[in-house]
Amino acid sequence: MPELRKDPLSNTWVILSPDRSRRPQFYKPSGEYSLTVENCPFCPGNEYMTPPEITAIRTPGTLENQPGWFQRIIPNKYPALIRDETPGIQNEIAGEFYENYKGMGAHEVIIESTDHTRRMEELELEIISNVFCAYKTRIFELKKDSRFRYIQVFKNHGTRAGATISHTHSQVLALPVIPGHILDRLNHAQSYFKKNNKCLTCEMIKVETTESKRLLFKDNRFVVLAPYAPRYAFELAIYPLHHGPSFEEIEDEAINALASVFKQTMEQLNKMLKYPAYNLVLHTAPTGMEKQSAEFFHWNLEIVPITSGLGGFEIGTQAYINSVTPEESVKILKN
């Protein structure tokens, strides 16, 4: 049974999900994947290896949970949180000192394409747009459940980034609590707005587009920036120029533009870093706080290539040592 526990010293939530240990390890000790089209649960013809699909884009007339699909969304077979559970503090386990919740939530997988070998950014623009459309529709659908407080969309590509299956896919995890890191970001943005009556992210974009030292790309809809204080080498973020707290409110035309920007950005990273493992993280307003945070929160898409691991200093201090400045990373990627 999954469980959420809050660390009283750091005020952070941890999901304890013992059943996740039963996941098959589809890779060799060298880090190479051992999956083929024949035994990959995300390939057409192997639908029986996954839970029944939630929804899919498929050829008209084809049956659910059968070949004929182009994109498929399924419950995670080994979920971190379980949809059927109801939230509630488990004081009978935690006692009076600790705070914990039953492991209620939703954990879904977006199988982005039928292609077993290509990375997301190598797919056609229409398919990438469909992936971002899936992000939007799943957030909207999960928000209908009032028990969910935060919905995290993310992608792990490569074993070093935490992926156990090589076939390109994203994940959606709905939580009954708002993680402390997210609350810190919200509070910081809100404090800036109260003091300056301006969105912190909008002001940062103005500064960065003027200086252009950390600006990788800009068009009339989006800007790609290397953060001023990046935790990781070649870390990047995509921001919409139009202020908005919620990704799920994005228009279809903007989704197509986002797909193009993402593809172009990843092509530059791949040329420089030789196709690295990476994490893709979507930051959007918590469920139920869209109106409250409308003036000061600004959604964004974070891209983190895995170039090194965390050391003792980072673990001990939650501060980061990065050997590549954002100015240098942008200069390298532009060239």
C-alpha positions, 0 to 999 in steps of 0.5 A: 500500500503506497503512503505519503510521509512528511519529513518534519525536519525538512517539511518535504513529502516522500512517497513510499511505494514498495510495489514499485520494486516489482518493476522489471529491469529492462536494461543490462548492468552496462545501462543498455536496454535489453528490450526489443520490439517483440518484448516491449510492453509499449510496442503495438501487438503487446497491448496485453502486457499493459493495463487497459488503455484510458484513451488512445489516438487510433485508426477508426474502426480498430479496437481498444487494447489492440494494434491500430493506435498512434498514441496510447495512454494507460495506467502505470502498471506499477503506480507510485500512488493508487487511484482507488484510495481515499485521502486521510491522515493515518494517525493510527500509524504515524502517531501524534508527531508525524504526518502521513497520508494514504497513498491515494493518487493517479499514475499514468503513462503516455506512450508517445508513439509506436516507434520503438527506437526514436526519441521524442524529439526525433518524431514528426512535429505532429506527433510531438504536438499530440504528446503536448496535447495529451499533457493538456487533456490529462491535466484537465481530466485529472483536475475533475477529481477534487482530491488531487492537489498537484499534477506533475507531468514529466518525462525520463529518457535514458537509464541515467534519467530514471527510465526503465523502458527505452520506448519513448513515453511520458508520465503523469502523477496526480498527488493529494498534497502540494509538494513543499518545493512547489509551495516555495516557488509559489510563495516566492513568486507571490511575495515578488508580486506583492512587492512589485505588482509584477510577475517575477518570471515576466520580469526575468524574461525581459531582463534575459531577452535584453541581455541575451547572454543566456538566451538560446531562442526567441520567437513571438510565442516562446523563449528558451533560456539557460537559468541564471543559476543552473543546477546542472550543465546545459540546463534549459527552460522554455517559457511562454511569452504570454503570461499564464499560470496553467499549461492546460489553458494553452491554445492548439496553435501554441502547442504546435509552436511549442512542439517546434521549439522543443524539437529545435532545442533538443536537436541542439542539445543532442548535437553538443552532448551526443544524445544525452539522457534527460528529464523533462518537467512541466511546472504548472499551477496547483489544482484549485489555485489557478485563479489565486495564482493567476497574476504571479505564477508563470508555467514553464517546461524544464529540460535537464540533460544528465551530464553528471550525478549528485555528490555529497555536497549537493545532497548535504546542502541542497546547493549545487556545483556546476562546472559550466556557466549558463553563458558558456552553455548558450554560446556553445549551443548556438555555435 
